[in-house]
Amino acid sequence: MQIISLDIHALPTLPPLALTIGNYDGVHLGHQALLSALIDDASSMSLASAVMVFEPQPREFFSPQNPPPRLTSLPEKAAQIAKLGIDYLLVASFDEAFRSLSAQDFVQLLNNLTVRHLVLGDDFRFGHDRTGDQAFLLQSGLSVDNLHSVVAAGVRISSSLVRKALADGDLDRAKVLLGRDYAITGEVLHGDKIGRTLDFPTANVALSRQKPALHGVLAADVIAYRDGQKIDWQALGTGGVAGLSAGSLFGAASIGLRPSVNGKDWRLEVHLPEFSGDLYGVTLQVIFRHFLHSERHYDSLAALKSGIEQDVQALLDWRDGQMI
């Protein structure tokens, strides 16, 4: 899949396209059904398949001080979309110029991008006045396939529903909606190194989002990558407890603001029991398996250390129970 940063003032030269448009945050089962339909339509019409997404996502642009929790960073989103066999990912910069496009301007943009066919959800609207809809597109001469939302157990699958499941710590529900375990992937960065002073060193994994959708203390399988290639843990260090999935180490993960140390920013920190090695610059995929509890405030570092010790042991006990 080719990823293209879309500049509305200097458009790329592309083959005739079948296109879908949206945030695709999470790339859940509803999104996957729509993308599958896009690929089928593109194949039958001899078109290339393309997805247009926005960075930042519109609600992040309109409410930068209070954005909605984000399920997937752009690289995570791109990886999931690529797995489905899409040809092009068009990343539109959602700025003042883009959000000011009228419905007619937007249709002209699609024409300039050689879009011949659109596959859209049933609630799709476009243009700064939101007057653009399926009827408008059809009147403009574009072919449109309008899909109904995917329903599971009587409920319309949506990114909002996935966010709600994660906010509740309901990983099983999130997995049903996503069609996979929820995971966060990011590079290991230098942090405050407080964990190592408490004898629980952690990998500080870049979140690449203003606010995560999942908070708390959790069990995780952790897989290591470098330059997009999976790495054997033995090449990175020694020891470690095997995770539940092949090639993973078991991790005790914490996602939150770290109130016990007066933290101000969201962090994903992962402790790998019994592992010793240098992970800086390595990319970790943290696959969440079990929610233990929400983030807690401790009155002292001694209390924090005791709390971490109890959490790690509880998570290891849970892991051992899964291996029986």
C-alpha positions as CSV (number, residue, x, y, z in Angstrom):
1,M,0.0,0.0,0.0
2,Q,1.3,3.5,-0.9
3,I,0.8,6.2,1.7
4,I,0.4,9.7,0.2
5,S,0.3,13.0,2.2
6,L,-2.5,14.9,0.4
7,D,-1.9,18.6,-0.4
8,I,-5.0,20.0,-1.9
9,H,-2.9,22.6,-3.8
10,A,-0.6,20.0,-5.3
11,L,-2.5,16.8,-6.0
12,P,-0.7,13.6,-6.9
13,T,-1.2,11.8,-10.2
14,L,-3.1,8.7,-9.5
15,P,-4.9,6.0,-11.5
16,P,-8.7,6.0,-11.6
17,L,-9.9,5.3,-8.1
18,A,-12.6,3.7,-6.0
19,L,-12.4,5.7,-2.8
20,T,-13.8,5.6,0.7
21,I,-13.5,8.5,3.1
22,G,-13.5,8.7,6.9
23,N,-11.5,8.7,10.2
24,Y,-11.2,4.9,10.3
25,D,-10.2,5.2,13.9
26,G,-9.7,1.7,15.2
27,V,-10.4,0.0,11.8
28,H,-13.1,-2.0,13.6
29,L,-15.3,-4.7,12.0
30,G,-17.7,-2.1,10.5
31,H,-14.7,-0.4,8.8
32,Q,-13.4,-3.7,7.6
33,A,-16.7,-4.6,6.0
34,L,-16.7,-1.3,4.2
35,L,-13.1,-1.7,3.0
36,S,-13.9,-5.2,1.8
37,A,-16.8,-3.8,-0.2
38,L,-14.4,-1.1,-1.6
39,I,-11.9,-3.7,-2.8
40,D,-14.7,-5.8,-4.4
41,D,-16.1,-2.8,-6.2
42,A,-12.6,-1.6,-7.3
43,S,-11.8,-5.0,-8.7
44,S,-15.1,-5.3,-10.6
45,M,-14.7,-1.8,-12.1
46,S,-11.0,-2.1,-12.9
47,L,-10.1,0.7,-10.5
48,A,-7.4,1.1,-7.8
49,S,-8.7,1.1,-4.2
50,A,-8.0,4.1,-2.0
51,V,-8.9,5.3,1.5
52,M,-8.9,9.0,2.5
53,V,-8.3,9.7,6.2
54,F,-7.7,13.0,8.1
55,E,-4.8,14.2,10.2
56,P,-5.6,15.5,12.7
57,Q,-9.0,13.9,12.9
58,P,-11.7,16.6,12.6
59,R,-12.8,16.5,16.3
60,E,-9.1,16.9,17.3
61,F,-9.0,20.0,15.1
62,F,-12.1,21.5,16.4
63,S,-11.5,20.6,20.1
64,P,-7.7,20.6,20.6
65,Q,-8.0,21.1,24.3
66,N,-10.4,18.3,24.8
67,P,-10.0,15.8,21.9
68,P,-11.8,12.4,22.0
69,P,-9.7,9.5,23.1
70,R,-8.0,8.0,20.0
71,L,-8.0,4.3,19.2
72,T,-5.2,4.2,16.6
73,S,-2.3,6.4,15.7
74,L,-1.8,7.0,11.9
75,P,0.9,4.2,11.6
76,E,-1.4,1.8,13.5
77,K,-4.3,2.7,11.3
78,A,-2.2,2.4,8.1
79,A,-0.9,-1.0,9.1
80,Q,-4.5,-2.4,9.7
81,I,-5.7,-0.9,6.4
82,A,-2.7,-2.3,4.5
83,K,-3.5,-5.8,5.8
84,L,-6.8,-5.7,3.9
85,G,-5.2,-5.1,0.5
86,I,-5.9,-1.4,-0.1
87,D,-3.8,0.2,-2.8
88,Y,-3.5,3.8,-1.6
89,L,-3.9,5.6,1.7
90,L,-4.5,9.3,1.2
91,V,-3.7,11.3,4.3
92,A,-5.5,14.7,4.1
93,S,-4.2,17.5,6.3
94,F,-7.3,18.6,8.1
95,D,-6.6,22.3,8.4
96,E,-8.5,25.6,8.0
97,A,-8.2,25.3,4.2
98,F,-9.5,21.8,4.0
99,R,-12.4,22.3,6.5
100,S,-13.5,25.3,4.6
101,L,-14.1,23.4,1.4
102,S,-17.7,23.5,0.3
103,A,-19.5,20.4,-0.9
104,Q,-19.0,21.5,-4.5
105,D,-15.3,22.2,-3.8
106,F,-14.9,18.8,-2.3
107,V,-16.5,17.1,-5.3
108,Q,-14.1,19.0,-7.5
109,L,-11.2,17.7,-5.4
110,L,-12.5,14.1,-5.9
111,N,-12.7,14.7,-9.6
112,N,-9.1,16.1,-9.7
113,L,-8.0,12.9,-7.8
114,T,-9.6,10.8,-10.6
115,V,-12.1,9.3,-8.3
116,R,-14.7,7.3,-10.3
117,H,-16.5,5.5,-7.6
118,L,-17.2,6.0,-3.8
119,V,-18.0,3.5,-1.1
120,L,-19.4,5.3,1.9
121,G,-21.1,4.6,5.2
122,D,-24.8,5.5,5.6
123,D,-24.1,8.5,7.8
124,F,-21.4,10.2,5.6
125,R,-21.7,13.9,5.1
126,F,-19.1,16.4,3.7
127,G,-18.4,20.0,3.0
128,H,-18.1,22.8,5.6
129,D,-21.9,23.2,5.5
130,R,-22.5,19.4,5.6
131,T,-24.8,19.6,2.6
132,G,-22.8,17.0,0.8
133,D,-24.4,13.5,0.9
134,Q,-25.0,10.5,-1.4
135,A,-27.6,12.4,-3.4
136,F,-25.3,15.3,-4.0
137,L,-22.5,13.0,-5.2
138,L,-24.9,11.1,-7.5
139,Q,-26.1,14.5,-9.0
140,S,-22.4,15.4,-9.5
141,G,-22.0,12.3,-11.7
142,L,-20.1,10.1,-9.3
143,S,-20.9,6.4,-8.7
144,V,-21.7,5.7,-5.1
145,D,-22.1,2.5,-3.1
146,N,-23.8,3.3,0.2
147,L,-23.3,0.6,2.9
148,H,-25.4,0.2,6.0
149,S,-23.6,0.0,9.3
150,V,-22.5,-3.4,10.5
151,V,-24.5,-4.6,13.5
152,A,-23.3,-7.0,16.2
153,A,-25.7,-8.3,18.9
154,G,-28.2,-5.7,17.8
155,V,-25.8,-2.8,18.2
156,R,-24.2,-0.7,15.4
157,I,-20.5,-1.1,15.5
158,S,-18.7,2.2,15.8
159,S,-15.5,3.8,17.0
160,S,-17.4,5.3,19.9
161,L,-18.6,1.9,21.0
162,V,-15.0,0.6,21.0
163,R,-13.9,3.6,23.0
164,K,-16.7,2.9,25.6
165,A,-15.6,-0.7,25.9
166,L,-12.0,0.3,26.5
167,A,-12.9,3.1,28.9
168,D,-14.8,0.4,30.9
169,G,-11.8,-2.0,30.8
170,D,-13.9,-4.5,28.8
171,L,-11.2,-5.9,26.6
172,D,-13.4,-8.9,25.5
173,R,-16.1,-6.5,24.2
174,A,-13.5,-4.4,22.4
175,K,-12.1,-7.5,20.8
176,V,-15.6,-8.5,19.5
177,L,-16.0,-5.1,17.9
178,L,-12.5,-4.9,16.5
179,G,-12.1,-8.5,15.4
180,R,-8.7,-8.6,17.2
181,D,-7.2,-7.9,20.6
182,Y,-6.7,-4.2,21.2
183,A,-3.0,-3.1,21.0
184,I,-0.8,0.0,21.0
185,T,2.4,0.1,19.0
186,G,5.1,2.7,19.6
187,E,8.9,3.3,20.0
188,V,10.5,3.0,23.3
189,L,11.6,6.5,24.5
190,H,13.5,7.8,27.4
191,G,11.3,8.6,30.3
192,D,11.7,9.7,33.9
193,K,13.3,6.4,35.0
194,I,11.3,6.4,38.2
195,G,10.5,2.7,37.7
196,R,14.0,1.5,38.0
197,T,14.5,3.4,41.3
198,L,11.6,1.3,42.6
199,D,13.2,-2.0,41.2
200,F,10.5,-2.2,38.5
201,P,12.1,-0.8,35.3
202,T,9.6,0.1,32.6
203,A,9.7,0.7,28.9
204,N,8.2,4.1,28.1
205,V,6.2,3.4,24.8
206,A,5.3,6.4,22.6
207,L,1.5,6.8,22.5
208,S,1.5,9.0,19.4
209,R,-2.0,10.4,20.4
210,Q,-3.2,13.2,22.6
211,K,-5.3,11.0,24.7
212,P,-5.5,7.2,24.8
213,A,-8.8,5.3,24.9
214,L,-7.6,2.7,27.5
215,H,-6.5,3.6,31.0
216,G,-5.3,1.5,34.0
217,V,-3.2,-1.5,34.9
218,L,-3.3,-4.4,32.5
219,A,-1.6,-7.7,31.5
220,A,-0.1,-7.6,28.0
221,D,1.8,-9.6,25.4
222,V,4.7,-7.6,24.1
223,I,6.3,-8.1,20.7
224,A,9.4,-6.3,19.6
225,Y,10.1,-4.8,16.1
226,R,12.9,-2.9,14.4
227,D,12.5,-1.4,11.0
228,G,9.2,-3.1,10.7
229,Q,10.6,-6.6,11.3
230,K,9.9,-8.7,14.3
231,I,12.9,-9.2,16.6
232,D,13.7,-12.3,18.7
233,W,13.8,-11.2,22.3
234,Q,17.1,-13.0,22.8
235,A,18.7,-10.4,20.5
236,L,17.6,-7.6,22.9
237,G,18.4,-9.0,26.3
238,T,18.1,-11.9,28.7
239,G,15.3,-13.5,30.7
240,G,11.7,-12.5,30.6
241,V,8.4,-14.4,31.1
242,A,6.8,-15.8,28.0
243,G,3.6,-14.2,26.9
244,L,0.4,-15.9,25.7
245,S,1.2,-15.4,22.0
246,A,4.1,-16.8,20.0
247,G,7.3,-14.6,20.2
248,S,6.0,-12.4,22.9
249,L,7.1,-11.6,26.4
250,F,4.6,-11.0,29.2
251,G,4.3,-7.4,30.4
252,A,2.6,-5.5,33.2
253,A,1.3,-2.4,31.5
254,S,0.2,0.9,33.0
255,I,-1.6,3.6,30.9
256,G,-2.4,6.9,32.6
257,L,-1.3,10.2,34.0
258,R,0.8,8.8,36.9
259,P,-0.8,10.8,39.7
260,S,1.5,9.3,42.3
261,V,4.5,11.2,40.8
262,N,2.5,14.3,39.7
263,G,2.5,13.3,36.1
264,K,1.0,15.7,33.6
265,D,1.0,13.7,30.3
266,W,-0.4,10.4,29.3
267,R,2.1,7.5,29.4
268,L,2.2,3.9,28.4
269,E,4.8,2.1,30.6
270,V,5.5,-1.6,30.5
271,H,7.4,-3.7,33.0
272,L,8.7,-7.0,31.6
273,P,9.2,-9.3,34.6
274,E,12.6,-11.0,34.8
275,F,13.8,-9.3,31.5
276,S,17.0,-7.3,31.4
277,G,18.1,-5.4,28.2
278,D,18.3,-2.1,26.4
279,L,15.0,-1.4,24.5
280,Y,15.6,2.3,23.6
281,G,14.7,2.8,19.9
282,V,13.0,-0.5,19.6
283,T,9.3,-0.5,18.6
284,L,7.0,-2.5,20.9
285,Q,3.5,-3.8,20.1
286,V,1.7,-4.0,23.4
287,I,-1.3,-6.4,23.1
288,F,-3.7,-6.0,26.0
289,R,-5.0,-9.2,27.4
290,H,-6.5,-8.5,30.9
291,F,-7.7,-5.4,32.7
292,L,-6.7,-5.5,36.4
293,H,-7.8,-2.1,37.8
294,S,-8.0,1.6,37.1
295,E,-5.0,3.9,37.8
296,R,-4.5,4.6,41.5
297,H,-3.0,7.4,43.5
298,Y,-0.4,6.4,46.2
299,D,0.7,8.8,48.9
300,S,4.4,7.9,48.8
301,L,7.0,6.2,46.6
302,A,7.1,3.4,49.2
303,A,3.3,2.9,48.8
304,L,3.7,3.1,45.0
305,K,6.4,0.4,45.0
306,S,4.2,-1.8,47.2
307,G,1.3,-1.3,44.9
308,I,3.3,-2.1,41.8
309,E,4.7,-5.2,43.4
310,Q,1.1,-6.4,44.2
311,D,-0.1,-5.6,40.7
312,V,2.8,-7.4,39.0
313,Q,2.2,-10.5,41.1
314,A,-1.6,-10.4,40.4
315,L,-0.9,-10.1,36.7
316,L,1.6,-13.0,36.7
317,D,-0.9,-15.1,38.6
318,W,-3.5,-14.3,36.0
319,R,-1.0,-15.2,33.2
320,D,-0.3,-18.5,35.0
321,G,-4.0,-19.3,35.1
322,Q,-4.2,-18.9,31.3
323,M,-1.4,-21.4,30.8
324,I,-3.2,-24.3,32.5
